[in-house]
Amino acid sequence: MLVVTDLYAGYGMSEVLMGTSLTVKKGTVVALIGPNGAGKTTTMRTISGSIKPTRGEIILDGAPVQGLEPSYIARLGLAHAPEGRKVFGPLSVEDNLLLGAFTRLPRFFGFHAKAADDLEKVYNLFPRLKERYRQASGTLSGGEQQMLAIGRALMARPKVVLLDEPSMGLAPVIVDEVFDIIRRLKESGITLLLVEQSAKRALEVADYAYVMERGRIAVEGVPQELQKNERVIAAYLGN
Amino acid sequence: MDHAVIQLIVSGALMGLVYALVAYGFQLTYATSKSINFGQGELVMLSAFVSLTLTNTGLPYYLMIPGGLLFGVIAGLFVERAGVRLALEQKSEGWILMTIILGLFGISAAENIWGRDDRPFPTPIPTEPIQFFGVSITPLEISVAVGVVLIMVVIELFKRKTLLGKAFEAVSADRDAAELMGISATRTIMLSYGLSGLVAALAGILVSPITTVGPTMASALVLKAFSVAVVAGLESGFGVVIVGLFLGSLESLTSFYVGSGWREAPGLVLLILALAIRPTGIFGKAVIRKV
């Protein structure tokens, strides 16, 4: 569904990605782990189009998308829940969700009715968002904002979801909750690329994982293998 | 308060609404792109001239309203395409100079096409004052107030009730995240410049029958509008109305009690005070965030 081959990208003169390759098959959860500054978020941002790659190829559902505008890539079926949540603070929870489905809703009127089913699904997954649907999203707690960011990504009915650092800055109890949701989404057949600091949790939920170091994939494999890999244990799963 | 003071406040406040409307035009483009059209005053003036010309063509009189507005939208889009887009793409501040230059072109064009003289703008709306509790207001002045409030309500409803309007707000809140939702920031910025042009054109059409139409008719107006926008903050549509009403009244009182030569002073003093004391504006809010 998503195939990244030999990707090079960076900010201005500094290259961050130096030949990253990875594959996310349909209906699988793939984890991308590694230390700070390895290029995980840059990989995500390059896939969704915020950063233009200098070299390499990104294939989404059979079509090359590298170098396209982010809004265009989103229309092709990619939803990116970015690092730091990035909810639209002044807008209500429900407006945030509706905008998640922007590409397939009418622009002026009747959009609410057309999105009703999807709203219902997201509210079932995150009852707390339903309770607060009229609240300005900037006033939600960090955990609620994370749930909103995930819900907003799902509203697009995407082919592939990119989820960047969902546990960042959250209390452990809330992180458990977020990973429960990811597990439920996995059961429902989502195609997900997950970037996560907490390698342990990411490996617990993933079908396949890549370990990134200095802009390249250093190790890859199914989680059961990686959990036994001495290098991975030493670097990320220690204690 | 005696009637003379109330009279001064009311007629000043009406002019203040026009400042508010032009300031609102600044806010629309600032929201989406953090840029404004420094040639907004020339856009007001050109739209007024276009509308005036339309009234002389033998077409029904009120056709000059949609005609002038359409011109405003097209001119706004032109400013965005010719003066702003490239600069924003290169993350430069070049739009400042570009929009000033486009404005100067606008003045030259107007002088060449219509001449330098101020012309009256004919209107069928009566200018005989009506008395309200001892304050006299002309129906023409009322039409200005109604026009300003109406367009602002319509645009605010658009922003809150339609999905495209919400997308507009989303781009203002977080441009990158909006792009990830499939919302094109470029198109949203175009939309904001189109709306801003519409608002400027309406200001020109509303104000011309009271003032006159001439190449420099809006240079003072736009300075005051800028002052209103800065004092109110570049985010609050409600704020510009309040500050606009306040500044308009203050000007009218100043010009009566201090001398008509001091008419432009309050706006500039307010602008300096705002920049020195509270650069985000009275109604500018710090972003609500909780992590």
Interface residues (C-beta under 8 A of the other chain):
Chain A: S48 G49 S50 E69 P70 S71 Y72 A74 R75 A79 H80 P82 K86 V87 F88 G89 P90 L91 D95 L98 L99 G100 F102 T103 L105 P106 R107 F108 F109 F111 A136 G138 T139 L140 S141 G142 R152 A156 G169
Chain B: T162 L163 L164 K166 A167 E169 A170 S172 A173 D174 D176 A177 A178 E179 L180 M181 G182 I183 S184 A185 V287 I288 R289 K290 V291
